[in-house]
Amino acid sequence: MFEIGTERVALVSDTACDLPDDVLARYDIRLVSLRVATSRGEYRDRLEIDTDRVYELLKAELPKTSLPLPGDVTALYRQLHEEGATRILHICMSGSLSGTYNMVSVLADETADIRVDVVDTQTLSCGTGLLVLEAAECLEQGMSVEDVIERLRERRRHQLGAFVIRTLEFLRKGGRIGLVEGVVGSLLQIKPVIYVNDDGVYATLVKARGFARALTAMQDEFFKRYQGRKVRVAIVHGAAYEDAKALLATFRQKLDVVSDLIAPVSPALAIHTGPGLLGAIVQYAD
């Protein structure tokens, strides 16, 4: 919790922010869990199911994802209030990719005993995560919630998050294909580099033949856009940690990286992308 003048501000996000546990603990960032529904039951993301289990399930079925339970959200707000919070900053994944933002906004308006400010990051995974981390650092420095929200909007305008996946099958079956449909020539192995656009939906950044060339094309886009600027980098992966380490090493060589992290995608996101994903999120750090 953060002391800002007479206020005690709590910072909340959802499990799709993909921030590692040590970062969450360092800043006392609280999460509400998305849900994963399987033939064997329903589980809270990151609490009752992990990514490895999701990849096992994908061999036999396609689990579904759903919003956090409203009761989980209100219970967290109540707990934070009991712990002494006078205000909550709740930073959500893109409202265009999930109904979480809209649901949380309604619950925030109905919360009478504590003020809740809700932010739609118009991105997801560590795109949201880096903005949550930015908020934590700003609050720690004593910045007002209003100024933090404006800082996040500015950072998002200069943030790029993109990834390459082995197959579009899971995005398509899960209804998350967005603006990517129609660019893929399966016979030619044309792979799109997918990014989250300014409206918070998936679109094609560039495309190339084969996974390796698409990964190179993705890196080139980042290097072209961020050369000469101090940046913060997050690398995300789907059961591909060694590849993620190699990717981060390349970013460190090519860009002026002042902070970085590597994280697996959360179980709820893994359902829509499958194993083998490699992606990066970069934003200004100056």
C-alpha positions, 0 to 999 in steps of 0.5 A, a space after each residue: 500500500 502506498 502513502 500519498 499525503 493523507 491517502 493510503 492507495 492500494 494497487 490492483 490488477 488482473 492475472 493477465 498482467 503476467 507480472 512475476 510473483 516477486 514483482 507483485 510482492 515487492 510492491 504489494 500489488 494485488 490481483 483478481 483472477 480470471 477463470 479457466 473452465 475445463 471439462 473437469 471444473 473451473 479454476 482461478 487463474 494463477 491460483 488454482 491452475 498453472 500454465 503447464 497444466 493448461 498446455 496439457 489440457 490443450 492436447 485433449 480439449 480447449 478450455 474456456 476463459 471467463 471474467 473474474 467472479 464479481 464476488 472475488 473483486 468486491 471481497 478484495 476491495 473490502 479486504 483492502 479497505 479493512 487493511 486501511 486503504 482509502 483509495 484503490 487504483 485498479 488497472 485492467 487488461 484491454 476492455 476490447 479483449 475482455 469484459 473485465 474492465 467493464 465489470 470492474 467499472 460497474 463494481 467500482 461505481 457500486 463500492 460506497 466505502 472506498 474510492 476505486 479508479 479503474 484504468 483500461 490499459 488497452 493492452 494485455 500481458 506484460 503490456 498491462 504489467 509494465 504499466 502496473 509496474 510504472 504505477 507502483 513506482 510512481 505511487 512509491 515516489 508520492 505521485 497522486 493517483 490522477 497524475 499516475 493515470 495520466 502518466 500511464 496514458 502517456 506511456 501506453 501511447 509509446 508502448 508496443 507489444 507484439 508476439 509470434 505464435 506457432 499456430 493461430 488455431 487457439 486464437 481463432 477457436 477462442 474468438 480472439 483473432 481480432 484483425 489478424 484473420 485473412 493475412 495468413 497463407 497456411 500453405 506458404 507458412 506465412 506467420 503474422 507478427 501480432 500486436 495490440 493496436 491503439 484500440 486494444 485489439 489484435 492486429 497484424 504488425 508485419 508478416 513473414 514466411 516461417 516462425 523464425 523469420 517472423 520473429 526476426 521481423 518482430 525484433 526489427 520493428 522494435 529496434 527501428 522504433 526504439 533506437 536511441 531511447 532508454 526503454 523498459 523491456 518485458 519478454 513473454 513466452 509460452 513454455 519457451 524460457 530459453 528462447 525468451 532469454 536469448 530474445 532478451 539478450 538480443 534486445 539488450 544488445 540492440 537497445 538502451 534497456 534500463 530495466 527488463 523482465 521475463 515472464 510466462 503468459 498466464 494460464 488464461 492467456 495461454 489458452 488463446 495462444 498455445 505453447 511456443 509463443 514469444 513476444 516482447 513489450 517495450 515502452 519508453 523509460 525516459 
